[in-house]
Amino acid sequence: MQTPEIKDIATQVRRDIVRMVHGCKSGHPGGSLGCTDIVVALYFQQMKINNRKGKGGYISFKMDGIDEDLFFLSNGHTSPLFYSVLARRGYFGIEELSTFRKLNSRLQGHPTTHEGLPGIRVASGSLGQGMSVGIGAAMAKKLNGDKNLVYVLMGDGEQQEGQVWEAAQFAPHHKVDNLVGIIDLNGQQIDGSTEQVMSNRDLKAKYKAFGWNVMEIKEGNNIEACIAGLRKAKRLTGKGQPVMILLYTEMGAGVDFMMGSHKWHGIAPNDEQLAAALAQLPSTLADY
């Protein structure tokens, strides 16, 4: 897929996000918008995914993910982004996005496996657990002789969780070198800036000290930069170290009045704000 097409998908995904959160008057638009470019780049350019079609013409999803790259969303509150990308990639119908966070929907506020939604391999949203899950999946791939990779996306506020650092110590010790971690460095969390709540200080130095091969994507809201960075990360795998990408993004990217503030971490736009947001995000694919 060419870069202009991927940019169009990213714009439509952002449009989906603000419409979904507005539709149920609940959700987390800020981080979802900020991480859009990297997740779109993963699913539409970088990852090896089973494209075989099953019932209804949608991707035939297999929980074990054999001979596929795997993605785990650790910061599960960015579920509007994840659901939109999965639907746009062909795991289920885009019309289901209209059910986000509503009664009896498979698209709950945090992804869960018991809902049976294709593309979801682990329940997430209780922060700090995604990297541990990703390590287990990566080690299973090694044991099975599966040469594909595992990607895990985390938030920067999530780095305040102790389980993250147990996982960070474990992976290099066991040479889990088919694993790529990504930290969304937008500098914001629900109660304020990460610097004010609990400073992460020098994450690059920390992960290097733990034994990770650390790289940066300085323009995390630039599709070209994300694609180039992910390709570089893949080249760094298989060398005895897990890889960590420090991804610099802007919370609320794509909607000017949502950018740069923790206030849009977990609130929905009203009708006027939705209209203003959609005016900045022209429909590039069909709306649901």
Solvent accessible surface area in square Angstrom, and as a share of the most:
residue,aa,sasa,rsa
1,M,111,0.49
2,Q,126,0.56
3,T,36,0.21
4,P,90,0.56
5,E,86,0.38
6,I,0,0.00
7,K,88,0.37
8,D,63,0.33
9,I,12,0.06
10,A,3,0.02
11,T,33,0.19
12,Q,0,0.00
13,V,0,0.00
14,R,20,0.07
15,R,37,0.14
16,D,0,0.00
17,I,0,0.00
18,V,0,0.00
19,R,59,0.22
20,M,4,0.02
21,V,0,0.00
22,H,29,0.13
23,G,41,0.39
24,C,27,0.16
25,K,129,0.55
26,S,38,0.24
27,G,4,0.04
28,H,28,0.13
29,P,0,0.00
30,G,0,0.00
31,G,6,0.06
32,S,0,0.00
33,L,0,0.00
34,G,0,0.00
35,C,0,0.00
36,T,0,0.00
37,D,5,0.03
38,I,1,0.00
39,V,1,0.00
40,V,0,0.00
41,A,0,0.00
42,L,0,0.00
43,Y,9,0.04
44,F,25,0.10
45,Q,53,0.24
46,Q,21,0.09
47,M,16,0.07
48,K,100,0.42
49,I,15,0.07
50,N,14,0.07
51,N,80,0.41
52,R,164,0.60
53,K,129,0.55
54,G,33,0.32
55,K,197,0.83
56,G,67,0.64
57,G,44,0.42
58,Y,84,0.32
59,I,10,0.05
60,S,30,0.19
61,F,48,0.20
62,K,106,0.45
63,M,103,0.46
64,D,93,0.48
65,G,0,0.00
66,I,114,0.58
67,D,79,0.41
68,E,12,0.05
69,D,9,0.05
70,L,9,0.04
71,F,7,0.03
72,F,11,0.05
73,L,6,0.03
74,S,2,0.01
75,N,4,0.02
76,G,0,0.00
77,H,26,0.12
78,T,1,0.01
79,S,0,0.00
80,P,1,0.00
81,L,1,0.01
82,F,9,0.04
83,Y,1,0.00
84,S,0,0.00
85,V,0,0.00
86,L,0,0.00
87,A,6,0.04
88,R,35,0.13
89,R,50,0.18
90,G,20,0.19
91,Y,11,0.04
92,F,6,0.02
93,G,7,0.07
94,I,45,0.23
95,E,109,0.49
96,E,35,0.16
97,L,0,0.00
98,S,53,0.34
99,T,47,0.27
100,F,2,0.01
101,R,69,0.25
102,K,92,0.39
103,L,169,0.84
104,N,155,0.79
105,S,8,0.05
106,R,79,0.29
107,L,0,0.00
108,Q,55,0.25
109,G,11,0.10
110,H,67,0.30
111,P,1,0.01
112,T,32,0.19
113,T,54,0.31
114,H,151,0.67
115,E,48,0.21
116,G,50,0.48
117,L,5,0.02
118,P,29,0.18
119,G,4,0.04
120,I,4,0.02
121,R,41,0.15
122,V,41,0.23
123,A,56,0.44
124,S,20,0.13
125,G,18,0.17
126,S,75,0.48
127,L,63,0.31
128,G,1,0.01
129,Q,84,0.37
130,G,8,0.07
131,M,2,0.01
132,S,42,0.27
133,V,51,0.29
134,G,0,0.00
135,I,7,0.04
136,G,40,0.39
137,A,20,0.15
138,A,0,0.00
139,M,63,0.28
140,A,43,0.34
141,K,9,0.04
142,K,94,0.40
143,L,157,0.78
144,N,109,0.56
145,G,53,0.51
146,D,20,0.11
147,K,181,0.77
148,N,18,0.09
149,L,12,0.06
150,V,0,0.00
151,Y,0,0.00
152,V,0,0.00
153,L,1,0.00
154,M,1,0.00
155,G,11,0.11
156,D,5,0.02
157,G,12,0.12
158,E,4,0.02
159,Q,3,0.02
160,Q,51,0.23
161,E,70,0.31
162,G,51,0.49
163,Q,72,0.32
164,V,1,0.00
165,W,49,0.17
166,E,125,0.56
167,A,5,0.04
168,A,1,0.00
169,Q,120,0.53
170,F,82,0.34
171,A,0,0.00
172,P,19,0.12
173,H,137,0.61
174,H,85,0.38
175,K,127,0.54
176,V,1,0.00
177,D,17,0.09
178,N,13,0.07
179,L,0,0.00
180,V,0,0.00
181,G,0,0.00
182,I,0,0.00
183,I,0,0.00
184,D,4,0.02
185,L,32,0.16
186,N,22,0.11
187,G,28,0.27
188,Q,35,0.16
189,Q,27,0.12
190,I,106,0.54
191,D,112,0.58
192,G,3,0.03
193,S,26,0.17
194,T,14,0.08
195,E,125,0.56
196,Q,150,0.67
197,V,61,0.35
198,M,117,0.52
199,S,33,0.21
200,N,19,0.10
201,R,202,0.74
202,D,80,0.41
203,L,10,0.05
204,K,71,0.30
205,A,50,0.39
206,K,74,0.31
207,Y,1,0.00
208,K,108,0.46
209,A,91,0.70
210,F,75,0.31
211,G,24,0.23
212,W,4,0.02
213,N,39,0.20
214,V,15,0.08
215,M,12,0.05
216,E,52,0.23
217,I,7,0.03
218,K,134,0.57
219,E,104,0.47
220,G,1,0.01
221,N,52,0.27
222,N,51,0.26
223,I,7,0.04
224,E,80,0.36
225,A,25,0.19
226,C,0,0.00
227,I,9,0.05
228,A,60,0.46
229,G,7,0.07
230,L,0,0.00
231,R,119,0.44
232,K,91,0.39
233,A,0,0.00
234,K,99,0.42
235,R,156,0.57
236,L,36,0.18
237,T,21,0.12
238,G,60,0.58
239,K,133,0.56
240,G,24,0.23
241,Q,67,0.30
242,P,0,0.00
243,V,0,0.00
244,M,0,0.00
245,I,0,0.00
246,L,3,0.01
247,L,0,0.00
248,Y,75,0.28
249,T,16,0.09
250,E,67,0.30
251,M,3,0.01
252,G,0,0.00
253,A,5,0.04
254,G,32,0.31
255,V,0,0.00
256,D,94,0.49
257,F,72,0.30
258,M,0,0.00
259,M,85,0.38
260,G,40,0.38
261,S,33,0.21
262,H,61,0.27
263,K,139,0.59
264,W,22,0.08
265,H,21,0.09
266,G,31,0.30
267,I,89,0.45
268,A,26,0.20
269,P,1,0.01
270,N,78,0.40
271,D,97,0.50
272,E,145,0.65
273,Q,59,0.26
274,L,26,0.13
275,A,63,0.49
276,A,44,0.34
277,A,0,0.00
278,L,32,0.16
279,A,87,0.67
280,Q,67,0.30
281,L,7,0.03
282,P,86,0.54
283,S,58,0.37
284,T,49,0.29
285,L,71,0.36
286,A,72,0.56
287,D,52,0.27
288,Y,54,0.20
